[in-house]
Amino acid sequence: MTDTGSETTPARERRRFPGISSRAYEHPADRSALVALRRLAGFDTVFKALSGLLPERSLRLLFLSDSVRVGETQFPHLHEMLRDACYILDLEKVPQMYVQQDPKPNAMCIGLDEPIIVVTTALVELLDEEEMRAVVGHEVGHALSGHSVYRTVLLFLTNLALKVAWIPLGTVAVTAIVTALREWFRKSELSADRAGLLVGQDVNASMRGLMKIAGGNHLHEMNVDAFLAQAEEYEESGDLRDSVLKILNVLPRTHPFTTVRAAELKKWSLSRDHQRIMDGHYPKRDEDKDTSVTDSFRQSASHYAESVRTSKDPLMKLVGDIAGGAGDLGGKLRDRFTGTGGAPRDAGDAKGSPGPTGSAGPAGATEGD
């Protein structure tokens, strides 16, 4: 970025979104999961206790003492990217950013009073300039959405679980809160990916960055279309047993699987919602106070209903069948667990009255956003 008087402008030409509200890019599942989290019994008690126990100052001192603070004289290219991202998303106060020595590529936005962005050395070394720009925009999106507060609570509850036994909730209750926080944070990552695309405004760079996080710095060995095909295969393959395994695999994670993130972001980049934002039509921050909670619930419910209706996952198809009042539920349940689809059970079924109708859901359906 360059300075022109008191005004800052991006280093290269990109659209800017003055006054943009985080509602413009937030994934419906992010909003609904956060509402559910806030309603979880005991969450308020834990949140208030940790807010008092973990003052902002301790976090800043931790990174100030053992990481490198990004600025004009240290990692200046990251400093420019950060100012650029804040300019584009119209975030008035630029968060502090630190680079932390870590062999695992990662980035996070934490902080109770003010957000702090942390990126690891492995990530800085892995990504090129445009890929890194999307990551910085991702973290600024977290800051604009206010995600850093809940991410901090998750971080400390996860790392210091043994030291919060004094909270009058019990281990089971604390585990339930951590599980709910992880579920919300996985959804919030989808929102932040969208913010990263709004900042970088290069979907190919966003895709490359996600592929590198999954497969390392071997782009010459990878292909975007094949990578996205993995996400489709992951969603639609197997039977109900695989659906259950997918749930168990993702529960301990704070981030969605990388192929899933790539597919979600690619789909949003082609959506009407994204195009409207790029055309300058988006919710404004000064309108947030007038936002209807009922409308937010309705949008989230509509998203989930559409996701269930169009999903190729065997479990989601079964849920759709149940919601639609499908007949012969026992037969469908058996077929989904065994992966036999809608094949007739025996010759009698084929000759007599029609048997199970087979897999529900239109072939080749894709989820809308």
N, C-alpha and C positions, 0 to 999 in steps of 0.2 A: 504494500500500500504506500501511497505517497501523501504527504501533507500539503494542503492548499489553504493557508490560513488556519482556521479552526476546524476545517472540514477534512475528512479523510475519504479517499476513493480507492476502490479495489485496484490491485496490480494489473489485472486484465479485465476486459469488459464482461460483466455479468449483471443479471437483473438483481435489483435490490427490493426488499419487501418492507417498506416503512410501516412500523406499528403492527407488524404481523402478530397474531395470537398463536400460541402453541396449538390451539384447537385446529388450526389449518392443516397441520401435518400429523396430529396424533391419531394413532391407530385406534379404532373403536374398542378393541379388546384391551388396550392400555387404560382407557378411561373407566371401563366397566370393572376391570380387575382392581383398580385403585379404589373405587367405591366399595367393592366387596372387602378389600383389605381393611379399610377404615371402619367397617362394620364388624370386623372379627372381634369376638369377645377377648378382652385383655390387651388389645393392641394399644389403645390409648394409654393404659398404665405403663406399658413398656416404653412407648414413644416418649412420654413425658419424663420418665425416669432417666432414660438415656440422654435426652436433651439437656437435662441438668448435670448429668455425670460427665458428658463429653463436650466441653465448651469448644467453640471454634478455635480458640487460641492454641489448644493442644495439637490439633491437626496441622495447623500452619507451622508450628514449631517443629513438628515431626518431619515434614517435608523440607523445611528451611534448613534443617541441620544435616540431612542425609540424602538430598537430591539436588539437582541443578535447576535453579529457577530460570525459566525462559524470559528473555528480554532482548534489548537492542544489542547487547554485547555477548549474550549466551544463547545459542541456538536461534540466531536472528531470523532464519527462514521460518521457523515455527512461530516466532513472535509475529511476523507479518501475516501468516496464515490465520492466526488467532484473531488479530485485529480485523482482518478481511472478513472472517466468518461473523464476527460480532456486528460489523458494518452491514452485511447483507441481511442478517436476521434482526437488525436494529436492536441489539442488546446494548443498552447504554453503558453499563459498567463492564469493562473487559475483565474476566476472571483471571486469577493467577494460574500459571501453568508451570508444571515441573516435569523434568525428565528423570526417571528413576532407573537405575541399573537393574535389569531383569532379563534373563535369557528367553522369557516367554513373551511373545507379542501381545500387548494388552493396552487398554486405555480406560480411564474411568473419570467420572465427575462426582465428587463428594463434597461434603460441607453442610453444616447445619444452618449457619447464618448467611454465609456467602459461599458460592460454589468454588471449588478448586479442581482444576483439570490436571490429571497425571497421565503421562504416556511413558511406556517402557522403551529402553534403548533398543530392544529387539524389534519393536514395531517401527521405530524411526529408521532402522537399518533395512527393514524389509520392504517398505513402501516407497514408491516414487512420489514426486511432488503432488501430482493431481490425486493420487490415491490417498496421500496423507491429508490433503485438503478436505476430502470427504470425511475422514476420521475426525478431524478437528471440528468440522461442522456438526458431526454426530454428537460430539461432547458438548458443544455450545447449544445444540438442541435440547440435551438433557438439562442444561442450566436454565434455558428459557422455560422449559416445562416444569421446573421445580422438582425434578427427579432426584437431585443430589441429596436432599434431606433423607428420603426413604432409602436410598442406596447406602448412605452412611449407617443408618440403623441396621440394615441387613449385614453390612460389613462387620460391625462390632458384635452383633448377635451371633454371627457365624464363627468369628475368630475367638470370641471371648465367652462362648456358651457356658463353660465351666465356672466362670467368674460372676455369673448373674443369677446364681442360685438363691440370692437374697430376695429376688423378685417373687412376690407371693402368688405365683402362677403354677409352679411345678415344671419339671422337665418336659412333660408331654405338651403342655400349653405353649411353652417357648418354642418347641419344635414345630408346632402347628403354625405359629406366627412366622417362623423362618420359612416354612414351606409356602405360606401364602405370599410372603415378600418375594420369594424367588419366582413364583408364578406371575406376580405383577411385573417384576423386573424383566422377565423374558418378553412380556408384551411391550414394555416401555422401550426395549431395544428396537422393536419394529418401528416405533415412532421416531426414535433418534436416527435410524437409518434414512428415513424420509427427510429429516432435517439436513443430514449430510448431503443428500442429493440436491436439496435446494441451495446449499452453499456451493458445492462443487459444480453443479449443473453439467455433469458429465457422467451419464449412467454407465458408460464403459469403464471409467475409472473406478466407480463404486463396485462394479462387478469384479474387476481385477483385484481390488483390495480384498474382497471377501474370498476370492479364490486363493490368494497368497496366504491369508490367515489359515485356510484349510490345508493347503498343499505346499506352502513354502515358496521360495523365490525361484520357481521353475515355470514361468509363464509359457515358455516355448514348448513345454510338455502338456499344457492344459488348454481347454477349449470352453468358451462360455456356454455354447449351446449344449455340449455334453454335460457340463456342470449343472445346468438347469434341468437337464433330463434326469439327473440323479435325484433331484428334489421330487420330480413327478413320480419316479419309480418308488421312492421312499414312501410317498403318500398312498399310492394305490396298491402296492404289492402286499402279498401275504393274506392272512385271515385274521380272525379276532385275536388269536394268540399273539400275532405280531403287533396288533394294535395295543394290546396290554403291555408288551415289551417296550414299545415306543414310549408309552407313558412312564414306565419305570426308568427308562434310560434318561429321560429329560428331567425328572424330578430333582436330582441333586445339582442341576446346572443353573447358572444365573443368566445364560444366554441361550437363545434358540440355536438349533443346529445351523451351520453356516449355509448349507445348500437351501434350507428353508428360508433363511433371511434373504438370500439372493433372489429366490423365486418371488417372494413377497414384494421386494423392492422393484424388481423388473415389472411385475404386474402393476404396481402403483405408478411407475413412471409412464405407463401407457394409458393410464386412466384419465377420465374427464376431470376428476378432482385435481390431479396434478397439473393438467393443462390450464385449468382455471386460475390456479395460483400463479403459474408462469405468465399468464395474461394480466395479472394484477388484480384478480378478483379473489379475495380471501378474507376470513374473519379478522377483525382488528382487536387489539388488546383493550382499547377503551370500550369495547362492547362486551367484554367478558362478564362484567357485573350484571348484564341483562340476560345472560345465557340461562335458558331453562333447563333445570335438572331433569325434568320429565322428558324433554326432547333428547337429551344426552342418553338417557336410559333407552328411549325408543330407538335411537340410532344404533346403540350397542346391541339391543335385542334383534333388530333387523339384520345386523351384520352376522350375528351368530346363527340366526335362522337360515340365512343364505349360505353360510359356510357349511352347515349341516346338510342342506339340500343338495349342494353341488360337490361336496367332498367325495373323493374316491377312496378314502380310508374305510376299511370294512366295518369298523366300529361306528363311524359316523353314518355310514349307510344304514346300519341296523337301527341307530337312533332315529334316522329319518323315517324308516319303515314304521317304527313304533309310534312316532308322532303322527304319521299319516294313517294310522289304523290299519296297517297291512295285515292281511289274513295269514294263517298258518305260521304264527310267530315261532313256534317250536321248530318247525322245519327250517325256517330261515336261520334261526340261531345255530342249529346243527350244521347247516351248510357253511355258515360264515366261520365256525370254528374249525371245520375240516377243510375249508377252501374248495368245496366241490361245486360252489355256485348254485345254479338252478337246475342241475341235471335231474331227470326223473328218478324216483327212488327205486322203482322196479317196472317190469313190463306192464303190470296192472295199472300203474299210475298213467302210463303212456296211452293205454287203451281206453281207460275209463275216464272219469271226470278229471279235469285239469289239475295237476299237482302244483307245487310251489312255482311261483312266477320267476324265480331266479333272482339275480342281483338287482337291487333297487337302484334307482338313479339313472338319469340319461347318460348314454355312452358318450364319452368325450366331453362331459360337462366341465366347465372351468369356473372357478370361484370368481364372483364379481366383487368389486370393492367400492 
